[in-house]
Amino acid sequence: MNNDKTTITLWNGRTIPRLGMGCWAIGGPFYAGDVPLGWGEVDDNESIAAVHRALDLGIELFDTASNYGAGHSEEVLGRALEGRNDVVIATKFGFATDPATKQATGAFADEAFIRASVETSLRRLKRGRLDLLQFHLNDFDPQQSDTVFDVLGRLRTEGKIEAFGWSTDYPDRAERHAKRDGFVAIQHNMNVLSPAAELLGVIEKHGLISIDRGPLAMGLLSGKFSADKTIGEKDVRGAALDWMIYFKDGRVAPEFARMLDAVRELLRTDGRTLSQGALAWLWAKSDRTLPIPGFRTVAQVEENAGALDKGPLPKAVADEIDAVLRTVAIAA
């Protein structure tokens, strides 16, 4: 592991590898009516084995949310990491779900809901305190968000959470709370196809951590999806959702397939797999990035963790990738 380029120092002074594991997929199916919000069926034993393999490979941060699998992701992670208080767990609140029906039941941000969600997450994760709690409502009204983060500040003072942040793709929302005591991270969409330059600028300005969700563009950057491969019916990537840009009608979106084809070989620099190249591009863009690729299997964890051995892409290669993609975008 390249210690100076593939590690990051957290809010508490602890230094960890600059790679976490995203735990949305291991929550299994859940729905909004008939619309799938999970990534298909899962095998909990495989999920736990994958978490343990990640630990073996040096991974020290796992990111989940209270609604993933209607709570099942937190429960599986709690089982896998019970007694491992040396590992950082980040979770989120804001979306309510019914564990019995696996249905989404709404979005909430009042103090009673936040406190109830924290207690539920603590129970599921088998923890006495949450390491990092993130507000999950991406486009929540900025002015009303002041009250939300006041509550998080009180929870931090009470010892329920160590630090907090916002899962948002909006620079103004990140800027609004960046100077609060305890506000340490922005989780946001970022990958080689969606670079998030403006938001990253806010994060760097304030010394926050950029927790990069979608670092593999929801699997597109793994290279495992051909144009004619369709997504399973219980997989969120097959749903007609406004924010589902990388997949359309259950298949890879053609414009993003063209972009990947244009930089495929550059991402494979120095023997990397496509996934490893995509993670290496994120590390090359900023020393604040901490990608959290999702997983469902031991093999996926091993491939993603393997990116740490090679470190960031050389700057010249990362710059060439950006230039090529600008050309592709103009041609489109």
N, C-alpha and C positions, 0 to 999 in steps of 0.2 A: 504494500500500500504506500502511495506517495504521500507521506504525512503532511507536508506543507501545503499541498494543493487539494487533497481529498479529505481534509478534516475541517471542522468548523467549531468555534467556541460558542457555547450556548449562553443564555442570560444569567446562569448561575456560575459561570466560569468553567464549566465542564467542557472538555473537548471530545467530540465524537466524529465518526466517519460522516462524510458529507453525502450520505445516502440513507434514506429511510424506506420503509415498506408501507405501501398504501393498502388498507384493509377493507375497502368497499366490497370487492368481489367475494371475499370469504364470508360475507354476511349471508349470501344466498339470496333467493328470490324475495322481493316485496313489490308492492304495486300501488298505483294510484288508479283505482277502478280496475280497468283491464290493461292499463299501460304498465309494462314492466319497468322497475327502477333498479333492479339488481343485475347481475351478470350471469344468471343461470344457476343451475343446481351445483351444489358443492358437496365435498366429502370432508366432514369436520376433522377426521383423523389425518387426512392429507394436509389440511390447512394447518393443523397443529404441528405436524412434522415439518412443514415449510417454515413456520415461525422458528422452530428450534434450529433448523438448518441456517436460517438467517443469523441467529445468534452465534452459531458455530463459525460463521464467516465474518463476524465482527460487527454486524448491524446492531445499532443501539437505539434506534427510534422507530416507532410504529405509529401510524396515523389511522384513526378510525372516526366514527361519528355515531351519535346516539340512535340515528334512524337507519343505519346500514343494516339491511336484513331485519328491520324492525327490532333492532337491539341485538340480533344474533352475532354480529361481528364483534361487538364489545364482549359478549359472553365467551366466544371462542378465544378471543385474545386474553381475556381474564384467566381462562383455563390454561392456556399455553404459557403465560408469563407469571403465574401465581408464585409469589415469593421472590420474584426478580425485580426488586425495587431499584436495582442498578440500571434498569432499562427505562428509557423515556417513552411514555405513552402520551400522544396528543389525541384529543377527541373534540367533538363539536356538538353544538346545541342549536335548536331553532325549529327543526322539523319534527312534528309529532307523528308517531306511528302506533299501531295496535299490534302487539306481539302475537295475539291469538289469531287475528285475521290476516296479518302481514300487509295491512293497508295503511297508507299515509292518511293522516287525519287532520292535517293543517300545519300552519306555520305560526309560531308564537315567540314573543320576546319580552313578555312582562316578567316582573321579578319573581312572582310565585312559580311560573313555569320554569324559569332559569334555575331556581333553587331546587325544584323537584327533579329537573333533568340532571343536575349535578349529583344529587343523591343516588339517582338510578344508575348513572355512569359509574360512580364509586363502587356501588354494589356489584354491578356486572364485571367490572374490571378488577375487583378484589383489591382495591387500593384505599388507603386512608386519605390520600390527597391526589388531585389531578395535576400532572406535570405541566400540561399546556391545554387550555380550554379555548376553543375558537368559535366565534359567532359565525353561524353557517348560512345566514340569509344574505346572499351576495349583493342584492340591490336595495337593501333596506334603507329607508329614508335617513340621510346623514344627520339631520337635526335630532330626529327621534332616537338615533343611535347613542346619543350622549347618555341617556338614561340607562341604556343597556350596559354601557361600559362603566358607569358609576356602580352598578350592581356587581360587575366583575371585580372592580376595585375593592368593594366590601368583602366579597368572597375570598379575595387574596389576603386581605387583612385578617380574616377569620381563619386562615390556614386551610381552606377547602381546595384552593388552587395555587400553584406556584407562579404561573404566568398566564397571559392571555393574548389573543390576537383576533384577526378577522379573516374569514375565507371570502375574499372579494376580488373582483377583477377591475375595480374602479379606483383610479389613483386618488380622487378627491376623498374617498372614504378612508383610504390608507393614511393620507396626509392629516386628516382631521384628528386622529387619535394617536399618531406616531410618537408624540412626546409624553404620553401618559406613563406614569410609573407602572411597570408590570406589562405594558404593551410591547411585545417583543417580535411578533411575526405576522406576516401576511401570507396566507395560502392562496395561490392563484394559478390559473391555467397558464402554462408556459412550456413551449417545446420548440424545436427547430422550425416548425411550420407556423407557429403562433408565438412570436418572440417577446411580446409584452414589454417593450422597451420603456414606455413612459412609466408604467407601474414599477418596473425594476429601478428606475431612476429615483423614485420616492423612497423605495426600500433602502437603496444604497446611501442616500442623503441622510437618513435617520439611523443607519446602522442596524436595521431590522434584519430578520431572517426571511428569505424568500423560499417558502415551502412550495415546491413546484408540483401541483397536481396535473395529471395528463401529460407527464414528461414523454410518454411514448404515443401521444395523440390517441389515447384509448385503444392502444394495440396496433394502430396503423403503422407506426414506425418500427414494429417488430418485423415487418415484411412478410407476415404469415397470412395475409389476406389478398387473394387474387381477385380480379375484377368480378368474377362470377361466383365467388364464395359468399353465401348468405349467412346472416346472423341467426342464432336460435331464437325461438319465439319468447323465451323467458329472459332475453338479454336486452338491457336498456339501449344498446347500440342499434337495435332494430326498431326502436320507438320513434314516432314522429314528434320530436321535441325541438323547440326553437334553438336550443343551445347544442343540439347534436349535429355539429358541423362536419365531422370527419367521416360520418357514415350517413347515407341517405337510402331510404327504402330497404334497409337491411344489408346494403352493400357499401363498399368503400366509395366515398364521394370522388368522382373523376378528377376534379381540380386538385385535390390533395394527393391522389395517386400520381398525377403528373409531377407534382412538386417532389414527391419522394423519389420518383425515377430519376429526376435531374440531379439529385445529390447522393444517390445510393452508394456509389463507389467512394465518395469523399467521406461518408460516415464510416465506411469500413477501413479507414486509414489504420495502418499498423496492426492489421489482423483483428480488428474489432468486429463483433457482430453488429447488425444494424441497431439493435437495442442499446448495445454498449456505446456505439457512436453517438446516438441521440442523447444519452446521459452525459457523455464526455463533452458534447457541444454546450450543454447547460453549465457545466463547470468552467468551460472556457469563457463564458459570457460574463461571469461575475464571481467574486469570492464569497458572495452572500447566498448563492443558490444551494438548495438542498432538495433534490428531486425525490419523489415518493412513488415509484412505479408500483402498480398493483400486481397481485399474484394470486394464483390458486394452487400452484404446484411447487414441489421442491425444485424441479428443473428450472422454472421461471426465476425463482429466487437465486439459484446458482448462476444463471446467465447474467442477471442484473448486478449481482454483487461482484461478478467478474470484472465489471467496468472499473472498479476501484484499483485494480492491479495496474491498469494502463493510464489512469489519471485523465486530466482534461485533454481535449484535442489541442494540437498546436494552434497558436493564434492565427497563423497564416491559413490553415485549413478551415478553421471556423469562419474567418473572414471571407474565404472563397465560397463557402456554403451560402453565406448570407448574400453575397453578390449574385450567385447563380439563381437563388430563389427570388431576388428582386427582378431579375430578367424574366423569369418564368411568369411572375405576377403581371409584369407589364405586357407580355405577349398574350396573356389571357384576356 
